[in-house]
Amino acid sequence: MVALPAGILASGFSNALHRRRNSLRRQVGKALQDGFIDPQERSDLHSQGASMSLARDEVAEILEQEGGSARGGLLSALW
């Protein structure tokens, strides 16, 4: 009997985490509209990730994935 509510809770947590990650990905996309992420934008994105309860490593990974693939690796030069 406990397994079903626990599964529902875990599913809800997983969905919320997925939504937060996608929200940060959208923010990274907006920051990349000019072709690169400057230090202030990177700091802001890390702050936004922290406010969404994302680990710093998760935020860094999203920045690398989105910035590296979206603009041919321009983000790496700023890392």
Helices and strands as residue ranges (DSSP letters): H 3-31, G 32-34, H 39-51, H 56-70, H 74-78
